Amino acid sequence: MPVKIRLQRHGKKGKPFYWIVAADARAKRDGRFLEKIGTYNPNTNPATIDLNVDGAVKWLQNGAQPTDTAKAILSYKGALLKNHLAGGVKKGALTEEQAEEKFNAWVQEKEGSVNAKKDSLAKAEADAKAKALAAEKEVNAKREAEAAEAEAAAKAEEVAAEAAEAEVTEEASNEEE
């Protein structure tokens, strides 16, 4: 039975959510699977991946072939590296402790780069919000200035109208005399 590590689509239309599964290659895409290895959510930035690395390595050592996307995900989370190191241990090139140490060092480095990306995205979002707020304050200041101008013009017209009315009443009273 040929086994593939592949993605199984879940979620609603336009909002995909995937399970990473080990499944028989002949089974339907969203059909029967042998084991759920993890989840992948591409809707977040950066994408959220929850993977059982040891389970993935077990399937890789048993001959499961990952699809292209699943291979990229396994590589991103270090399952392929751990499988490679396990092969080195099996051949006697490394000890189990050395392999685990190398894998943990790689995981720490990877977490640092992911956190750096998250920080840069948060900073970019904060900058965008600050820019939008500054633009909004500028528009509000212009609106207030225009409203004050309009109010001053209305008062000036009102004063002019009162003066004209007073002048008309004065002329009318002068004609009566």
Phi, psi and omega in degrees: 000112178287129183251138176239144169262117186214177180264141176242120188280135174224184179091174183267176183299128180084349180230073184289150174217130187244146167260139174264117187230156168261120185222157173297135183298336182274350181284156178296161183304312181257020184267215185296141176224161182273317181205139174273121184263331181181191179227158180219123179241102181280359183283342180264162178234115355289160183303142180269123180233124176242112188228135172275095186299317181296321177295320178295318179296320179301315180292321178297321180290335177275001174102009179291139180256121178282147172288173184300312181293317179296323179296319178297319180293315180297322178294318181298322181270354174094008181292322179292322178296316180297322177296318179297315178295323178295324176295322176295322178294318181297324180277347178093008180285332181228160170267165179300320181294318180296318180297316180296321179296315178297317180296316180295322177297318179295319180297318179298316179297318180295318178298322177298317180291323178293318178295324177297319179294317179299317179296317180294323177294319178295320179295317179297320179294319178295319178297319179296319178296318179296319179296317179296320179295318179297318179296320179294319178297321179296317179296318179296320178297318177298317179298316180297319179296317178296321179294319178295319178298314180297320179295318178296320179294320179295319178295319179297318177296320180296316179296318179295320179294319178295319179295319179294321179294318178296322180293320179294317179292326178291319178295319179296321180289326177292325179289327179292331182280000000 
